[in-house]
Amino acid sequence: MASRIIHCEVLGKDGPALQRFYSSLFDWRLDTNHAGGYGIAGRDENGVDTGVGSTSDGSDGWVTFYVAVPDVDRALARATELGGRVLVPKFSPDGEAQLALLADPEGHVIGVTEV
């Protein structure tokens, strides 16, 4: 089975303002009972889990998507072989999920997560 997108994310300087914008624009109900007020609209809302919140360092932010892979380390190694680069090595934001961020050869950010 091919890897599939399971999560997309919009982060920026003012997470609550972004949450109001996306909630109002698309009628998403964001659950903000997560660390840092991170809001999540589940698959029932829009077809794919979507997170909206503030960047942890106050930077301008980004929009990215996360692809489910069997092995994050293997995906990072393969991305590097193909001309990409690792931006954030594997980490766990909650003690369970395993995530990493990579850039494609043109610098676009892609997240990978183990399933």
N, C-alpha and C positions, 0 to 999 in steps of 0.2 A: 504494500500500500504506500502511496506517495505521502510525503509529509504535508501537513495541512496547517493553515493559519488558525490559531486558536485564541489569539488575544491581540488587540491593537491598543495603542496608548497615545494620549495627547498630554504632554507636560509643558508647563510654561511658568513664567514668573508669578502669575496670579491664578493659582489653581481654582479658588472659589469663583472667580470671574469666568474662567474657562468652563467650569461646571455649569454655571448659569447659562452661558451662551449655548453649549451643546444640548443642555436639557430643554431650553426654550426652542431652539432651532428644530430639533428632531423629536421632541416629546419623550426624551429618555428619562427614566427614573434612576438616578444615580444613588447607590448606597454608599454613603461617605463614612460609615463606621469602620474605617480602616486606618492604619498608621498614617499620621500626617494629614488626615482628612481626605486621603485618596478616594476617589469615587469610582464605583464600578457599575456599569450597566450590563446586565447579564445577557446571555444568548437569547433569552425570551424577549428581550427588549429590541435587539437589532441584529440578531443572527450570529454574532461573535462577541465574546466578552470584550468590553471596551473600558479602559481606565482613563480617567481624566483627573489631573492634579497638578501640584506645584513641583518644580524641580527642587532637589535637596540642596543645591548650591546657589540658587537664585539666578541661574543662567537663563538665556532666552527660551530654552526648551527645544522640543522636537516632536515629531509624529513618527511612530514606528509600528511595526507589526511583529508578532512573535510566532514562530513556526515550531510546532511540536516535532521533536526528533527523538530517536531512540537513545542517543548518547551525545550529550553536549560537547564533551571533549573531542569526540570524533568529528562532530560537525565543525568545530573551530579549526581543527587540523586540516580538514578538507577545504574549508574556506580559505585558509592561508595558502594551501597548495594551488588554489585557483586564482590567486592574486588579491584576495581580500586580506583584512587584518583584524586582529582581536582588539576590541576597544575596552571591554570589561570582561575579565576572565570569569569563569563559572563562580556563582555565588548563590546563596539562599536567602531571600528576603524574609522568610518566615520560618526557617528551620526545616521546611519540607520541599518546596519547589526548588528546582535547580535551573538557574537562568544564566545567560551570558549575552553580551552584545558584540556584534561584529560589523565591519564596514565592507561593502562590496568594493570592487576595484575602482568605482567612481566616488566612493565615500558615503553612499547611502547606508543608513543604520538599519540593521535587522537584528531582532532578538531571537534567540533559540531557547527552548525549554524542553526538559526531558519529560516524556510521558510514561 
